[in-house]
């Protein structure tokens, strides 16, 4: 566990699992920066996730998501990262997580996740 303290903490799970909410709280308690990868992708592209899906397609979004995630995992100091729901689909992200993060799966009942995101 001591090695995990020097790594990023990466929260993964379904959309609506609560990764961003939990991530902010964990980061505050640990005195670490918080990174919402979806928000970073929006900042880099200047468009919302919805707009990216509609105009560029999922493949474009996933490529940007993987690039931003891997870049963030190579920064210091260690942060708490909330990854997008599909981020683990990228082998580059999985490799970077394995090397640079303590990864936590945030589990949620699918019905609850749907209730949280259905109006967004």
N, C-alpha and C positions, 0 to 999 in steps of 0.2 A: 504494500500500500504506500510506502514512503516514496517510491518512484512515481506514483500517480500524483503526488502533491506538486511535482515540478512540471506537470503536463497541463495542457488545456483540458477543460472539462467540456465534453461535447454531448449535448442532449439530442437524442434522435427519437423519432416516433411519428405516428400518423399526424396529419394536419388536424388541428383542434385538440391535440393531446395536452396542451398547456406548456409546451417547451419554452416559449418566450416569457410567459408569466413566471414559471419556475426558475428560468435562467436568470431573470433580473434579481429575484430574491436570493438565489445562491451566490451570484456575483457580489451583491451587496454584503452578504454575510461573510464572504471570504475576502472582501476588499479587492476584488478583481474587476477588470473591465468586462462588460457584457457585449456580446456581438450577436445580433439577429441577422443571420445570413440572408434571409429574404429581403430585409430592409437594405442591406448592403448591395444586393443585386439591383434593387430599385434605384439606389443612389448612383451606381455605376452606369446604368442604362438610361436613367432619367425617365423611366416608365414603370408603371405598376406591374405586378406579376400578372394580373388579369390582362392588361394591355399586351404584355410580351407573349402570352399564350395566344391571344387573338390575332396579333399582327405577324408574329415571327414563328409561332408554333412551339410545341413542347420541346423538341430537340434543341432548338436555339436556347430556350430558357435553361434546360438541363446543362448545356455546355457552359453557360455563364455561371450557373449555380456551382458547378464543380470547380471552375476556375477561381471564383471568389472564396469558396470554402478552403481549397488547398492553399491559397495565398494567406488566408487568415490563420490557418494551422501552422504556417511557417513564420509567424510573428512572435515577438516577445513584448511584454511579459505574458505568462499564461493567462488566458481569459476563459470565460464561460461562454460557449457558443450554442445557439439554438439553430440547428440545421433544418432545412426544408424537409418536408415529408418524403420527397423522392431522392434525397441526396445520396442515400446508400446505393442507389442504382449505378453509381459511377465507381469503377475500380480504382481510379485515381483518388477519390475521396476515401474509399475504404482503406487503401494503402497508407494515406496520410494520417487517418485516424489511428490505425494500428501503431504507427511510429510515433505520433506526437500528441495523442489525447487519451484521456480516461473517458470512455464512452458509456453513457447511461441511456438505457431505453426507457422513455417515459410512456408507460402503459395507460391506456384509457379504454373504457368500454366504447365500442363503435357507435352505439346509439348516442352516447354523451358527446363524442367527437362531432357527430352530425348536428346535434343541437347547437353546438358552439359555432359551427361554420356555415350553416345552411342559409343564413341571411346576409352573408358577406359577398 
